[in-house]
C-alpha cells in the first residue's frame, strides 16, 4: 500500500481539469462505487491501488465534493483561499492561509 503524498488540509488542484480544493479525507486506495469508477473514460481511468482524496472542491462556477486519485492531483501553490461553503465546518485557517483540521473537542 502506498503512502499518501498529500495531507488533510492541503490545497491541491486537478492535473487535467480546472478545479482545486482542500483535502478533508484520504482513502489508502480506491473506496468508491464500481459505478463511479466505470463512469470515468477508460483512457483516463486511474489505477485503484493508490490513495484517493476527498476534496472540498471548487471551479469557476460552483463548489462541490470531489473524489480524486493521487495521480491526478498537484499541489496548489497559488495561495488563494478556497471558497467552499463547508470549509469552516472542517478547518481553521491560519494567518499564513494554511488549513488545519478543527479539534474534535470544539462545538
C-alpha positions in Angstrom: 0.0 0.0 0.0 1.4 3.4 -1.0 1.8 6.2 1.5 -0.3 9.3 0.7 1.6 12.1 -0.9 -0.8 14.8 0.1 -2.3 15.5 3.6 -5.5 16.7 5.1 -5.8 20.5 4.9 -3.6 20.7 1.9 -4.8 22.7 -1.1 -4.4 20.8 -4.4 -5.5 21.2 -8.0 -6.5 18.7 -10.6 -3.9 17.8 -13.1 -6.3 17.7 -16.1 -9.5 19.6 -15.1 -9.8 23.2 -13.9 -10.7 22.7 -10.3 -9.0 22.8 -6.9 -9.8 22.1 -3.3 -8.8 21.3 0.2 -8.3 17.7 1.2 -10.6 16.6 4.1 -10.2 12.8 3.9 -7.9 10.2 2.4 -8.5 6.6 1.3 -5.3 4.5 1.1 -6.8 3.0 -2.1 -9.9 3.3 -4.2 -13.0 3.1 -2.0 -16.0 4.3 -4.0 -18.6 2.5 -6.1 -18.0 0.4 -9.1 -20.5 2.6 -11.0 -18.4 5.7 -10.2 -15.2 4.1 -11.3 -16.7 2.8 -14.6 -18.1 6.2 -15.4 -14.6 7.5 -15.9 -13.5 7.1 -19.6 -11.1 4.1 -19.8 -8.4 6.2 -21.4 -8.1 8.4 -18.3 -9.3 6.0 -15.6 -6.9 6.0 -12.7 -5.4 2.9 -11.0 -7.3 1.6 -8.0 -4.1 0.8 -6.0 -3.2 4.4 -5.0 -4.5 6.9 -2.5 -7.8 8.7 -3.3 -8.6 12.1 -1.8 -11.9 13.7 -0.8 -11.9 17.4 -1.6 -13.9 20.4 -0.7 -13.6 21.4 -4.3 -14.4 24.5 -6.5 -14.2 25.6 -10.0 -15.1 28.9 -11.6 -18.8 28.2 -11.4 -19.5 26.2 -8.3 -18.4 24.4 -5.1 -18.8 20.6 -4.6 -17.2 17.5 -3.1 -14.8 15.6 -5.4 -13.1 12.2 -5.1 -9.7 12.2 -6.9 -6.8 9.8 -7.4 -3.4 10.9 -6.3 -2.0 10.6 -9.9 -4.4 13.4 -10.9 -3.5 15.9 -8.2 -0.9 18.6 -7.9 0.0 20.9 -5.1 -1.8 24.3 -5.5 0.8 26.9 -4.7 -1.4 29.9 -5.6 -2.0 30.9 -2.0 -5.6 31.8 -2.9 -8.2 30.9 -0.3 -10.7 28.2 -1.1 -14.3 29.5 -1.0 -16.2 26.2 -0.4 -19.1 26.9 2.0 -18.3 23.9 4.2 -14.6 24.7 4.7 -15.2 26.3 8.1 -17.0 23.1 9.3 -13.8 21.1 8.8 -10.9 23.6 9.1 -9.4 26.6 10.9 -7.3 28.9 8.7 -4.0 30.2 10.0 -2.7 33.7 9.3 -0.4 32.3 6.6 -3.5 30.9 4.8 -3.0 27.2 5.6 -5.9 25.0 6.7 -5.8 22.8 9.8 -8.4 20.3 10.9 -10.7 21.6 13.6 -10.3 20.0 17.0 -12.9 17.3 17.6 -13.5 18.8 21.0 -14.9 22.1 19.6 -18.7 22.5 19.2 
